[in-house]
Amino acid sequence: MTSTAPIGVFDSGLGGISVVRQLVHDMPHERVLYFGDSANAPYGTKTPDEVQRLSFAIMERFMKERVKAVVIACNTATSAAVNALRDTYDIPIIGMEPALKVACDRGDTHAGADGSGPVVAHTPQHVIVAATPLTLREHKFAALMDRFKADNQILPQPCPDLVEIVEQGRLDNRDLVMDTLHRYFDGYDLNGIDAVVLGCTHFVFYREYFRELLPESTAIIDGNEGTVRHLGVVLESLGKLAPATQDGGVELSNSDSGERIAKLAADLLHR
């Protein structure tokens, strides 16, 4: 594919639009084709086989559109399908996983007055990972958690209703959102939590609500910026970054062709 070809981005529904927003901000010359599978949402309560089947169908759509790379803007689909997709297609496929490393690395103290140099000490971090049930059940997350749980306390918290609220267009219903967050998080001593990882792209739209819920000292971390940065590195290494003369843009598509979803997707893109 040429450097002027588009980038495909997909999600189980509308959450991946948060990744598209980051992509547009950081890589403004790229053309982006976004596909949300809202007709089959949520993925987080499906079986891995079901998610893999749906992901392959979306990849076939993107291949017909001759994309130069694909971002799986969905932690659940990454967990269930990224390896099989990479084994099948010969274009870069960028997946996502909860940004647990970023959260745990906040406890590191480095040698050197400027904070550079090797890690000389680590303060254990208490981290809640908010994600879908399937993401938290899958081997990929278990392996990620195993890397950090010896030196940190990792608390997985499934939050399936947060996906549904976005898909239903009820994100501005403050009472509903805060009641839902309290239901998921009131069981924790939040004053003892160092970071909350938003391990689902839908959850990024709740950042201001999380800020209201959590102590000021608690970091709120998502993987969108790191994912887009990684995409840029991969495309640059292949000589496939869009030329600076190209006008970037976003084309939104969805398996739910209703007017409500189309309007909601556009609203989230420009939110």
Secondary structure, DSSP 8 states (H G I E B T S, - for coil): --TTS-EEEEESSSTTHHHHHHHHHH-TT-EEEEEE-GGG--STTS-HHHHHHHHHHHHHHHHHTT-SEEEE--HHHHHHHHHHHHHH--S-EE-----HHHHHHTTEEESSTTS-SSEEEE---EEEEEE-HHHHHSHHHHHHHHHHTTTSEEEEEE-HHHHHHHHTT-TT-HHHHHHHHHHHHTTS-GGG--EEEE-SGGGGGGHHHHHHHS-TTSEEEESHHHHHHHHHHHHHHTT-S--TTS--EEEEEESS--HHHHHHHHHHHT-
